[in-house]
Amino acid sequence: MAAHLLRPRVGGLLALGPELGSGRRAYSAFQAFTEVLRLPSKQLTKLVFPLQELHGHFVPGSRPDLHLNVFHPSLEDIARAESFFTASARNRIEYLTSAVRLDHAPDLRRPEVCFIGRSNVGKSSLIKALFSLAPEVEVKVSKKPGHTKKINFYKVGKYFTLVDMPGYGYRAPEDFVDMVETYLKERKNLMRTFLLVDSVVGIQKADNIAIEMCEEFALPYVMVLTKIDKSSKGHLLKQVLQIQKFVDTKTQGCFPQLFPVSAMTYSGIHLLRCFIADITGNLKTNDFQFS
């Protein structure tokens, strides 16, 4: 979606008003997203489609294939996805429970997505940003690496469960491998694993272990690049190129499109919400072409 094509579509979307969804929940989410839609085109692209904005910085004729169109929802789809993440009396979003082993985990039938990453990758901050439309959900964020020691389950209405896994690497729980490996192998309703990579430092040795685990278990997973606000544009472009090449040549189960995000500026958060809503079977966009 080129930046110069965004404005006509935004105009049509603003005109739709509450017709995008039924009930108060959908309307409140739409109202929040309209603030984003009023941004100038370049700012809108940078906030909603950060990978597309980064792609525009490469020299024409030598731009790499960043798989921009694998998941390419419309602004209408993104606006609808916001409603699933908006808390209301009819759409309760809340912390459910924590578990140290799979046999302690709640027996839930709704689809699950899990977030896993190296300690201090910004996982808790990202989950807090995803739940910003449900401010009563308490996601504890610590400056100390290794804060998350258990598997934390969050209910998102009747739609899906978001699972926060313990961080690996520095200060990981002693039983991390048994805890996480068992969950990834045996959780029947796990739809997608979101593997977080720090965009400042790129893929580290500990990340390779997690990637190998996902590949060995034939799990569908996605790479989310965190902290994109922390690097210069040049450094970020270099990291995106390196990670994209890794995904294209070294993985089989990884979703081909990267998802760069910032929990500070909210860049990429709206698109990530839309992707989660889609893969859990709640949105069914017209542009999702990869299972």
Disulfide bonds with the S-S distance in Angstrom:
none
